[in-house]
């Protein structure tokens, strides 16, 4: 049996986003238990030129949603980046999961060789679907999920490898 683009993307995104959602719950509980203003964690960044925690979660969702949509050959729904609480970020994660669950494996047939063009300003980068998934979407997705995890860990939220990887 060959691994399909669908199998290497959508279920992976869903699993990690479910883990991220559980991590958001732990962060909210940590803030309540330690009487920490949630904004302190939501706005925390590891370095001045990096995105803050909330933006890391938003961008992880964007990479999963937009990446899967492009691979399926469809338009992804746009989501505003307005979340100001753990509950709102959790809703964004769950909305992204629901969107991913709406995609069907058949939509990904031929995605390995599908041409995907990404325009950023005046520059357009073109990938095959396989290169797009392996060299752009997955690395970016994992980077932002990992950075969100690291921000919380750095700030004392009791998280471990099982929280990140899942059970």
BELPE-V237894 format. One record per pair of residues at least 6 apart in sequence whose C-alpha atoms are under 6 Angstrom apart, sorted by sequence separation. I is the first residue (numbers start at 1). GAP is how many residues later the second one is. D is the distance in whole Angstrom. If there is no record, write none. Layout:
I/GAP/D  I/GAP/D
This chain:
69/6/6  83/6/6  118/6/5  31/7/6  45/7/4  69/7/5  118/7/5  44/8/5  117/8/6  43/9/5  44/9/6  117/9/4  43/10/6  66/10/6  116/10/6  42/11/5  116/11/5  42/12/5  115/12/6  115/13/5  114/14/5  113/15/5  114/15/5  113/16/5  112/17/5  111/18/5  112/18/5  72/35/5  72/36/5  71/40/6  13/51/6  21/69/6  67/70/6  63/78/6  60/81/5  14/83/6  60/84/5  60/85/6  56/88/5  56/92/6  53/95/5  6/99/6  6/102/6  19/147/6
